[in-house]
Amino acid sequence: MESIFDPDLFISKDYQTITFSYQEISQSLFSLTSSTTDYDLTGQILWPAAEYLSKYIIDNPTIFKDQLVLELGSGVGLSGLISSIYAKKAYLTDGNDTVIELLEKNRVFAKKENVFVKKLLWGKENTLDLLKEIDDIDIVIGTDVLFWPDSIKPLVETLKTIKDKFPASLILFSICYRAKYPESVFDDLLKEAGLEKIVIMKEGSIFLYKIDRFS
């Protein structure tokens, strides 16, 4: 008997147009204003860490000028879209199909011809598959990538895979500190991978980290 269960019934797509403005830059996009019941759909919301990283990008345009940018866990895609103002190309990625659909919606809405939306489930093999489609990566960005503890190990695998292939790549993460456990797990796994996080700046509970090999 065919199931009458439709999982989309539990997924909200009641997106609202919101606008991020900082200095002379203004970027409108679609976002939910509250979370759905699915833990994997936190990417449908614009979070403060994404705004924080976006401000950093605008304050430091020369870092991103003519670069190839890869955003991990893009969510609504604000930071990736902001980076594309200066970058040669920006690849916005996420692992959830509903969020990918939203990213594409925001890319079209923003009329960004140098932005490309790709699906990426973190982990070594999936990352290697994605890198076959990308010529080079100069900068990797991400926001609130430690939201769920069970995603930290595959995230570190992705970071190591990227760093192994593109050793000179700059990795920048904006993370809102919510609990000690995810941070400590992240630190331990980074160490095992020969990586470390370095605080660049902070505001309240939001940190901007650079991820690099041990100095």
Rosetta silent file (secondary structure, phi, psi, omega in degrees, C-alpha in Angstrom):
SEQUENCE: MESIFDPDLFISKDYQTITFSYQEISQSLFSLTSSTTDYDLTGQILWPAAEYLSKYIIDNPTIFKDQLVLELGSGVGLSGLISSIYAKKAYLTDGNDTVIELLEKNRVFAKKENVFVKKLLWGKENTLDLLKEIDDIDIVIGTDVLFWPDSIKPLVETLKTIKDKFPASLILFSICYRAKYPESVFDDLLKEAGLEKIVIMKEGSIFLYKIDRFS
SCORE:     score description
SCORE:     0.000 S_00000001
   1 L     0.000  132.936 -178.134    0.000    0.000    0.000 S_00000001
   2 L   -70.752  134.051 -179.052    1.367    3.411   -0.983 S_00000001
   3 L   -71.294  140.913  177.377    2.231    5.625    1.943 S_00000001
   4 L   -97.918    3.581 -178.664    0.236    8.826    2.350 S_00000001
   5 L   -74.372  126.381  178.020    2.945   10.337    4.535 S_00000001
   6 L  -119.602  106.911 -177.278    4.428   13.476    3.008 S_00000001
   7 H   -61.320  -22.440 -179.786    7.529   14.729    4.879 S_00000001
   8 H   -66.751  -17.189  178.293    7.123   18.142    3.270 S_00000001
   9 H   -62.897  -24.650 -176.337    4.099   18.701    5.491 S_00000001
  10 H  -101.192    6.061 -179.276    6.532   19.256    8.373 S_00000001
  11 L  -112.234  118.543  178.656    8.882   21.566    6.457 S_00000001
  12 L   -83.039  134.397  172.520    8.095   25.256    6.414 S_00000001
  13 L  -126.933   30.374  179.512    8.931   27.238    3.286 S_00000001
  14 L   -82.803   66.543 -174.152    7.130   30.355    4.394 S_00000001
  15 L   -74.308  145.517  174.917   10.146   32.496    3.595 S_00000001
  16 E  -114.870  150.930  175.321   10.264   36.214    4.231 S_00000001
  17 E   -82.823  122.225  177.098   12.475   38.736    2.472 S_00000001
  18 E  -121.922  156.401 -176.896   15.028   40.141    4.894 S_00000001
  19 E  -127.793  126.264  173.386   17.779   42.659    4.228 S_00000001
  20 E   -96.245  128.947  179.128   21.268   42.763    5.687 S_00000001
  21 E  -131.994  134.407  177.519   22.859   46.214    5.570 S_00000001
  22 E  -156.308  131.104 -173.995   26.346   47.275    6.618 S_00000001
  23 L    52.376 -125.820 -178.762   28.327   50.296    5.523 S_00000001
  24 L   -94.642    1.678 -175.111   27.379   50.857    1.869 S_00000001
  25 E   -96.207  135.400  175.808   26.443   47.207    1.241 S_00000001
  26 E  -135.230  128.170 -178.963   22.865   45.928    1.261 S_00000001
  27 E  -132.750  117.801  177.170   21.893   42.326    0.534 S_00000001
  28 E   -97.205  146.147  177.989   18.316   41.029    0.492 S_00000001
  29 E  -158.778  171.050  178.825   17.493   37.328    0.649 S_00000001
  30 E   -94.334  140.192 -179.361   14.830   34.833    1.641 S_00000001
  31 E  -157.806  153.818  167.393   14.844   33.293    5.119 S_00000001
  32 E   -76.251  157.804  175.406   12.547   31.793    7.699 S_00000001
  33 L  -102.958   -5.185  174.399   11.952   33.888   10.787 S_00000001
  34 L  -150.394  157.600 -174.798   11.678   30.836   13.071 S_00000001
  35 L   -76.676  152.014  170.974   13.055   27.300   13.047 S_00000001
  36 L   -86.074  178.365 -179.070   11.271   24.182   11.797 S_00000001
  37 L   -78.177  -13.477 -178.258   11.082   20.972   13.825 S_00000001
  38 L   -84.532  120.962 -176.759   13.796   19.322   11.736 S_00000001
  39 H   -61.788  -25.399 -175.932   17.210   19.781   13.372 S_00000001
  40 H   -82.515    1.885 -176.873   18.848   19.633    9.937 S_00000001
  41 H  -111.053   24.123  173.844   16.965   22.715    8.738 S_00000001
  42 H   -63.908  -17.490  179.993   18.624   25.332   10.907 S_00000001
  43 H   -72.355   -5.048  177.842   20.057   26.523    7.582 S_00000001
  44 H   -84.228    0.098 -175.530   16.731   28.111    6.672 S_00000001
  45 E  -119.040  144.837  173.209   17.380   30.906    9.176 S_00000001
  46 L   -85.735  119.875 -176.811   19.822   33.809    9.122 S_00000001
  47 L  -102.838  154.635 -178.651   21.961   33.567   12.263 S_00000001
  48 H   -56.382  -33.888 -179.394   24.030   36.335   13.936 S_00000001
  49 H   -62.900  -32.706  178.156   27.320   34.556   13.193 S_00000001
  50 H   -69.482  -37.319  176.565   26.632   34.900    9.455 S_00000001
  51 H   -67.193  -38.061  179.793   26.073   38.626    9.854 S_00000001
  52 H   -63.215  -46.937  178.525   29.289   38.888   11.863 S_00000001
  53 H   -65.284  -38.513  179.630   31.345   37.144    9.167 S_00000001
  54 H   -61.430  -39.828  177.441   29.649   39.230    6.466 S_00000001
  55 H   -64.532  -39.966  178.343   30.716   42.415    8.243 S_00000001
  56 H   -61.713  -42.282  179.454   34.286   41.100    8.431 S_00000001
  57 H   -60.977  -45.494  179.994   34.250   40.417    4.682 S_00000001
  58 H   -65.078  -36.277  178.809   33.029   43.941    3.950 S_00000001
  59 H   -72.834  -18.405 -176.226   35.661   45.403    6.289 S_00000001
  60 L  -130.857   59.343 -174.351   38.401   43.379    4.551 S_00000001
  61 H   -64.188  -30.359 -177.635   37.570   43.389    0.832 S_00000001
  62 H   -65.988  -26.436  177.723   41.176   43.015   -0.327 S_00000001
  63 H   -64.539  -35.066 -173.356   41.361   39.560    1.272 S_00000001
  64 H   -99.650   -9.049 -176.092   38.518   38.358   -0.945 S_00000001
  65 L   -59.204  122.360  176.544   39.230   40.338   -4.115 S_00000001
  66 L    62.010   22.440 -179.939   39.402   38.037   -7.180 S_00000001
  67 L   -95.252  163.188  173.531   39.541   34.932   -4.966 S_00000001
  68 E  -100.789  116.627 -172.706   37.755   31.597   -5.307 S_00000001
  69 E  -110.692  135.678  173.756   35.585   31.169   -2.211 S_00000001
  70 E  -118.455  122.724  176.586   33.958   28.006   -0.883 S_00000001
  71 E  -103.119  129.213  177.141   31.303   28.340    1.817 S_00000001
  72 E   -98.342  139.024  179.349   30.541   25.308    3.996 S_00000001
  73 L    56.588   52.415 -169.388   27.103   24.916    5.575 S_00000001
  74 L   -62.797  -29.697 -176.728   25.885   27.997    3.733 S_00000001
  75 L    62.558 -127.740  179.047   22.330   28.027    5.073 S_00000001
  76 L   -73.411  -16.756  171.870   20.576   31.043    3.546 S_00000001
  77 L    92.188   15.858 -176.219   23.926   32.005    2.000 S_00000001
  78 H   -57.840  -52.994 -175.365   24.469   35.528    3.290 S_00000001
  79 H   -62.300  -39.828  178.278   28.241   35.300    3.855 S_00000001
  80 H   -65.482  -41.319  178.494   28.796   33.575    0.523 S_00000001
  81 H   -65.404  -40.568  177.944   26.723   36.166   -1.324 S_00000001
  82 H   -64.608  -41.470  179.949   28.587   38.998    0.386 S_00000001
  83 H   -62.305  -31.941 -177.002   31.938   37.421   -0.503 S_00000001
  84 L   -68.264  -15.299  175.438   30.862   37.243   -4.157 S_00000001
  85 L   -62.405  -32.845 -176.071   30.815   41.044   -4.300 S_00000001
  86 L  -109.992  -31.192 -173.274   34.615   40.889   -4.243 S_00000001
  87 L   -75.304  158.730  173.822   35.470   37.295   -5.186 S_00000001
  88 L   -70.172  -46.499  176.375   35.963   35.909   -8.666 S_00000001
  89 E  -143.634  149.968  174.577   33.669   32.978   -7.847 S_00000001
  90 E  -132.492  125.369  177.411   31.798   31.815   -4.754 S_00000001
  91 E  -103.337  118.333 -179.385   30.625   28.250   -4.256 S_00000001
  92 E  -102.527  123.848 -175.404   27.787   27.964   -1.716 S_00000001
  93 E  -126.838  152.699  172.718   27.299   24.471   -0.284 S_00000001
  94 E  -157.677  164.043 -176.639   25.007   22.696    2.133 S_00000001
  95 L  -101.690   -2.084 -175.972   24.058   19.099    2.843 S_00000001
  96 L  -109.996  132.546 -175.885   20.277   19.445    2.998 S_00000001
  97 H   -62.855  -38.423  178.945   18.121   19.412   -0.137 S_00000001
  98 H   -65.105  -39.931  178.370   15.608   21.917    1.250 S_00000001
  99 H   -69.870  -37.389  175.929   18.413   24.320    2.126 S_00000001
 100 H   -59.543  -42.560  177.329   20.010   23.805   -1.303 S_00000001
 101 H   -59.963  -41.680  178.366   16.687   24.791   -2.858 S_00000001
 102 H   -67.208  -41.016  177.490   16.657   27.935   -0.701 S_00000001
 103 H   -59.015  -43.751  179.210   20.262   28.750   -1.627 S_00000001
 104 H   -65.173  -38.483  177.011   19.419   28.533   -5.309 S_00000001
 105 H   -60.868  -42.812 -179.954   16.385   30.738   -4.720 S_00000001
 106 H   -71.998  -34.003  176.805   18.602   33.330   -3.040 S_00000001
 107 H   -62.658  -46.306  179.928   21.253   33.105   -5.759 S_00000001
 108 H   -65.579  -43.011 -179.493   18.660   33.832   -8.448 S_00000001
 109 H   -60.772  -37.614 -178.795   17.052   36.571   -6.344 S_00000001
 110 H   -81.938   -9.820  178.956   20.457   38.229   -5.866 S_00000001
 111 L    56.942   49.859 -177.049   21.248   37.911   -9.609 S_00000001
 112 L  -102.358  105.346 -178.994   24.714   36.584   -8.891 S_00000001
 113 L   -80.480  -15.547  178.749   26.325   35.097  -11.997 S_00000001
 114 L  -100.403   14.414  177.821   29.570   34.306  -10.172 S_00000001
 115 E  -110.678  134.938 -178.345   27.813   32.269   -7.458 S_00000001
 116 E  -129.376  131.223 -177.995   27.359   28.505   -7.796 S_00000001
 117 E  -100.019  127.727 -179.092   25.265   26.300   -5.500 S_00000001
 118 E  -132.895  146.189  174.516   26.519   22.778   -4.765 S_00000001
 119 E   -87.143  133.777  177.043   25.370   20.023   -2.431 S_00000001
 120 L  -144.582  114.313  167.389   27.999   18.810    0.028 S_00000001
 121 L   -90.168  121.700 -174.348   27.573   16.342    2.855 S_00000001
 122 L   -58.139  151.810 -178.364   30.707   16.751    4.929 S_00000001
 123 L   138.190  159.223 -173.840   33.266   13.956    4.967 S_00000001
 124 H   -60.950  -53.260 -173.442   36.409   13.011    3.035 S_00000001
 125 H   -65.813  -43.525  179.074   34.895   11.163    0.073 S_00000001
 126 H   -63.207  -37.022  179.143   32.074   13.640   -0.536 S_00000001
 127 H   -68.160  -41.645  177.155   34.551   16.504   -0.364 S_00000001
 128 H   -60.227  -39.884  178.311   36.898   14.832   -2.836 S_00000001
 129 H   -62.653  -42.500  179.342   33.974   14.401   -5.220 S_00000001
 130 H   -65.539  -40.879 -176.528   33.112   18.089   -4.953 S_00000001
 131 H   -65.813  -18.960  174.783   36.716   19.186   -5.458 S_00000001
 132 L   -66.429  -23.565 -178.104   36.738   17.396   -8.820 S_00000001
 133 L   -93.335   -8.695 -174.600   34.275   20.062   -9.985 S_00000001
 134 L  -117.808  127.953 -176.071   36.241   23.022   -8.619 S_00000001
 135 L   -67.228  -41.022 -174.933   39.501   24.229  -10.164 S_00000001
 136 L  -159.125  160.361  173.973   40.900   25.893   -7.081 S_00000001
 137 L  -135.680  122.844  176.423   39.975   27.205   -3.628 S_00000001
 138 L   -96.923  -39.339 -175.588   41.583   30.278   -2.124 S_00000001
 139 E  -136.446  135.779  173.522   39.269   30.876    0.838 S_00000001
 140 E  -113.846  131.680  177.807   36.907   28.646    2.819 S_00000001
 141 E  -127.949  159.058  177.283   34.245   30.278    4.994 S_00000001
 142 E  -168.088  153.124  178.309   31.537   28.987    7.304 S_00000001
 143 E  -133.560  139.412  179.796   29.231   30.129   10.088 S_00000001
 144 L    48.867   43.178 -178.110   27.797   28.211   13.052 S_00000001
 145 L   -79.498   -4.387  178.234   29.274   24.976   11.703 S_00000001
 146 L  -103.576   21.116 -174.203   29.430   23.469   15.220 S_00000001
 147 L   -61.187  -38.109 -178.051   25.684   23.620   15.756 S_00000001
 148 L  -121.090  120.822 -175.398   25.298   19.816   15.926 S_00000001
 149 H   -56.115  -35.108 -176.586   27.984   17.676   17.655 S_00000001
 150 H   -72.475   -6.594  178.697   27.510   14.645   15.385 S_00000001
 151 H   -97.717   -3.855 -172.843   28.549   16.721   12.366 S_00000001
 152 H   -70.154  -42.899 -179.381   31.911   17.823   13.782 S_00000001
 153 H   -61.205  -51.202  177.495   33.956   14.768   12.770 S_00000001
 154 H   -62.599  -29.944  176.254   32.873   14.854    9.089 S_00000001
 155 H   -62.546  -46.780  179.705   33.424   18.611    9.109 S_00000001
 156 H   -63.637  -36.624  175.776   37.038   18.173   10.221 S_00000001
 157 H   -60.279  -40.825  178.240   37.482   15.493    7.535 S_00000001
 158 H   -64.420  -44.763 -179.748   36.285   18.038    4.979 S_00000001
 159 H   -62.405  -43.504  179.811   38.656   20.700    6.286 S_00000001
 160 H   -64.948  -40.398  179.834   41.648   18.347    6.222 S_00000001
 161 H   -62.299  -43.585  178.780   40.762   17.184    2.712 S_00000001
 162 H   -65.786  -44.759 -177.467   40.591   20.774    1.464 S_00000001
 163 H   -66.385  -33.502  177.712   43.802   21.776    3.257 S_00000001
 164 H   -66.411  -39.842 -177.913   45.629   18.743    1.846 S_00000001
 165 H   -82.267  -35.727 -179.069   44.643   19.642   -1.715 S_00000001
 166 L  -125.181   77.142 -173.539   44.907   23.415   -1.349 S_00000001
 167 L   -58.277  -29.013 -176.759   47.567   24.020    1.349 S_00000001
 168 L   -86.738    0.325 -176.513   47.556   27.793    0.875 S_00000001
 169 L   -65.687  142.481  176.778   43.797   28.124    1.361 S_00000001
 170 E   -96.168  126.884 -179.280   42.561   30.498    4.062 S_00000001
 171 E  -114.099  121.565 -178.561   39.827   29.033    6.296 S_00000001
 172 E  -125.828  125.426  178.708   37.623   31.430    8.265 S_00000001
 173 E  -123.797  133.164  171.239   34.784   30.380   10.566 S_00000001
 174 E  -105.540  120.242 -172.429   32.384   32.571   12.519 S_00000001
 175 E  -132.086  131.008  174.543   30.977   30.581   15.425 S_00000001
 176 E   -86.907  120.676 -178.396   28.587   31.480   18.211 S_00000001
 177 L   -73.493  114.411 -179.205   29.794   29.880   21.436 S_00000001
 178 L  -115.354  -33.765 -177.805   26.856   27.947   22.911 S_00000001
 179 L  -153.486  149.193 -177.177   28.388   25.022   24.774 S_00000001
 180 H   -69.909  -35.137 -172.802   31.839   23.838   25.798 S_00000001
 181 H   -59.600  -53.718 -179.576   31.414   20.256   24.536 S_00000001
 182 H   -59.053  -38.538  179.339   31.202   20.913   20.767 S_00000001
 183 H   -63.471  -43.465 -178.318   34.136   23.337   20.961 S_00000001
 184 H   -68.683  -37.928  176.439   36.329   20.850   22.841 S_00000001
 185 H   -63.769  -43.690  178.626   35.450   18.033   20.423 S_00000001
 186 H   -59.600  -46.356  179.895   36.250   20.326   17.503 S_00000001
 187 H   -60.723  -44.512 -178.501   39.601   21.276   19.040 S_00000001
 188 H   -64.033  -43.287 -178.504   40.540   17.635   19.698 S_00000001
 189 H   -71.379  -34.986  174.668   39.623   16.497   16.179 S_00000001
 190 H   -61.484  -44.040 -179.687   41.421   19.432   14.610 S_00000001
 191 H   -60.214  -43.402  178.088   44.539   18.504   16.569 S_00000001
 192 H   -60.713  -31.560 -178.624   44.329   14.902   15.352 S_00000001
 193 L   -88.354    1.243 -179.487   44.114   16.263   11.795 S_00000001
 194 L    79.000   23.969 -178.642   47.137   18.526   12.325 S_00000001
 195 E  -121.129  164.223  176.164   45.012   21.661   12.403 S_00000001
 196 E  -149.223  158.109  175.649   44.216   24.332   14.963 S_00000001
 197 E  -107.955  138.644 -176.312   41.863   27.265   15.321 S_00000001
 198 E  -122.009  126.857 -179.364   43.186   30.754   15.989 S_00000001
 199 E   -72.957  124.108  176.044   40.987   33.557   17.295 S_00000001
 200 E   -93.821  -43.823  178.801   41.047   36.573   14.990 S_00000001
 201 E  -163.471  165.421  178.946   38.369   38.636   16.745 S_00000001
 202 E  -150.658  156.388  175.029   35.286   38.261   18.912 S_00000001
 203 E  -146.502  110.225 -175.618   32.165   40.117   19.913 S_00000001
 204 L    62.838 -123.154 -179.169   30.164   38.803   22.853 S_00000001
 205 L   -94.929    5.646 -178.962   29.671   35.064   22.295 S_00000001
 206 E  -102.823  128.022 -179.528   30.601   35.177   18.595 S_00000001
 207 E  -115.979  144.888  169.448   34.163   34.305   17.572 S_00000001
 208 E  -109.014  118.592 -176.896   35.908   34.587   14.222 S_00000001
 209 E  -111.218  147.365  164.803   38.463   31.801   13.844 S_00000001
 210 E  -104.094  130.711  177.828   41.180   31.065   11.349 S_00000001
 211 E  -104.363  123.196 -176.659   41.730   27.330   10.847 S_00000001
 212 E  -147.280  172.971  174.005   45.287   26.428    9.862 S_00000001
 213 E   -70.446  157.927  178.849   47.976   23.835   10.261 S_00000001
 214 L   -55.895  131.270  179.836   49.939   23.863   13.501 S_00000001
 215 L   -82.475    0.000    0.000   52.406   26.745   13.405 S_00000001
